[in-house]
């Protein structure tokens, strides 16, 4: 009695089972690794502290004019904040210089003031919505994709606010090495 054929079939079955187990393990590990990378780049403690400090400096300036603008117009649910923001640096030339230096040293890429009751609208926005049609049912989607980069928008879509606050300050940071290469984006938000 020859058993060579039976041993060969057993070997093939063992290889298939081992290969499928390794593939399953690899996909699980890559998913965990991706989630960990997301966790590191989203809401890192040091960047939350930076955002909190930026919020305090903006309060010292004239951020109330921006929140008033958001309150008055129900069709606008976010404002981008930068050195060119209207009414923010009126009569604050020294503060504007300091803020410019602060944004540069903190490596701030973009800042946004967002109504918390409109976060669901933001989550419904997509890039295809911006390119294909007006998306009138989701307010300001086109404007959102024109002003913010896609990574920042994807981060803003992950925000869940369970506290009673009217606005949040979302900040995108871009850190690079000494040669301005190998740049990485970090994101955080604080309530205003």
Number of C-alpha atoms within 10 A of each C-alpha: 3 6 7 8 9 9 11 11 11 11 12 11 12 12 12 12 12 12 12 12 11 12 12 11 11 12 11 12 12 11 11 12 12 12 11 12 11 15 11 13 16 22 20 14 11 10 20 18 15 19 26 18 13 21 21 13 16 18 13 11 19 16 20 14 13 19 18 10 15 19 14 10 9 11 11 16 22 24 19 18 19 16 12 10 12 12 13 20 19 12 10 12 10 10 16 17 12 13 19 15 12 14 17 11 9 16 17 22 19 19 23 21 23 24 21 22 12 18 18 13 15 22 16 14 22 18 14 11 16 17 12 9 9 13 17 10 10 17 19 20 22 21 12 21 19 12 13 16 13 14 13 23 19 14 20 22 16 12 18 10 14 7 8 8 12 14 21 19 23 25 28 26 23 14 17 13 9 7 7 8 9 9 11 11 16 22 26 26 25 20 18 19
